[in-house]
Amino acid sequence: MARTFNFSAGPAVLPEEVLLQAQEEMLDWHGSGMSVMEMSHRGKEFVSIAEQAEADLRELMAVPDNYKVLFLQGGASSQFAMVPLNLMRGNPTADYINTGAWSKKAIAEAKKFCEVNVAGTAEESSFTTVPSQEELDLNPDAAYLHFTPNETIGGVEFPYLPDAGDVPLVADMSSNILSRPVDVSKYGIIYAGAQKNIGPAGLTVAIVRDDLIGEAVPGTPAMFDYKTLSDADSMYNTPPTYAWYFAGLVFKLLKRKGGLAAMAETNQRKAKALYDAIDNSSFYANPVDINCRSLMNVPFTLANADLDATFLAEAKEAGLVTLKGHRSVGGMRASIYNAMPEEGVQALIDFMADFEKRNG
Ligand SMILES: *Cc1c(COP(=O)(O)O)cnc(C)c1O
């Protein structure tokens, strides 16, 4: 069996230890005589799996008691609608920071439900930076301030936490959740699709401050109301049980590895090595403002775009796959989430140097 180093932006690489553990437990979970996929979500076995996963995520992120942790479906994209539906609370306007493709999608969806004030945008830089706190034009009466801490496509990450005063801060953390410690108490809502840095697709995690639950717009579908889901401990309907279980195995692994501070250290080392390799060559380039470079998604271009196809084909031969950049950006993109081992990043750097020597 030959596993590749998979640089996909999502669904993305998962920790090999966890894949093997899931394989081991596939046919008979802990003597239950069945796979987790075959269990009732209301049975005591699955309830214990679900509760343990929540407890471990709470511990990893130090989630305060006044926050609910929800295990949902519908992806981060459903949160683009759920956030305004639940947070407007009679207030017609919300603030959004526009830092790229995912911010734009969140804004477009929110416009169906509320008046959006774009409080800051990096559009004029072609999304190679983020607006500073001083540049934000915040409305003190906004229902909330939404931002995207890490733009997965542009490879731009906020180097600071926007301060919206008493206005709840909402973060689409899909591509950098669990990559470093965060102070959850500074946020109203943190949400993330699981398929980047948590586990399999199909699960969405939302961490919601409890005072923001319970005032959804009348007519909000039950599945889009945080209250329905929170009151039912994320089991109003059948939850994505297997993805929830798998995420729980990932949380345990991260705890064993020293938690999010340890992840942050490794992630910084991985990203620095790759950005250094790009910066120290005149063959590769990354356009992002050095202060706003993503630790998770590293886009880069070759000096001669005619070589892109050759680069991708030879990288694949070398076991380095899914490096093609997003069609809106071009070039390459290496996503180096928690589960990408340092050896994978080093193998990419070595390949890049060799490719440059032969083609530069
Ligand atoms: C992938 C991604 C999304 C979309 O997630 P889905 O779970 O597919 O809806 C939204 N925001 C960010 C930042 C992403 O990286």
The ligand as a Tripos MOL2 file, in Angstrom:
@<TRIPOS>MOLECULE
LIG
   15    15     1     0     0
SMALL
NO_CHARGES

@<TRIPOS>ATOM
      1 C1        -14.4990   24.8240    2.8080 C.3       1 LIG1
      2 C2        -14.9490   26.1090    3.3980 C.ar      1 LIG1
      3 C3        -16.3090   26.4570    3.4480 C.ar      1 LIG1
      4 C4        -17.4000   25.5970    2.8660 C.3       1 LIG1
      5 O1        -17.6020   24.5190    3.6790 O.3       1 LIG1
      6 P1        -18.7880   23.4670    3.3900 P.3       1 LIG1
      7 O2        -18.6660   22.6110    4.6090 O.co2     1 LIG1
      8 O3        -18.4360   22.7710    2.1160 O.co2     1 LIG1
      9 O4        -20.0550   24.2010    3.2940 O.co2     1 LIG1
     10 C5        -16.6510   27.6460    4.0460 C.ar      1 LIG1
     11 N1        -15.7280   28.4580    4.5660 N.ar      1 LIG1
     12 C6        -14.4020   28.1630    4.5350 C.ar      1 LIG1
     13 C7        -13.4240   29.1050    5.1430 C.3       1 LIG1
     14 C8        -13.9810   26.9830    3.9430 C.ar      1 LIG1
     15 O5        -12.6800   26.6810    3.9250 O.3       1 LIG1
@<TRIPOS>BOND
     1     1     2 1
     2     2     3 ar
     3     2    14 ar
     4     3     4 1
     5     3    10 ar
     6     4     5 1
     7     5     6 1
     8     6     7 2
     9     6     8 1
    10     6     9 1
    11    10    11 ar
    12    11    12 ar
    13    12    13 1
    14    12    14 ar
    15    14    15 1
@<TRIPOS>SUBSTRUCTURE
     1 LIG1         1 GROUP 0 **** ****
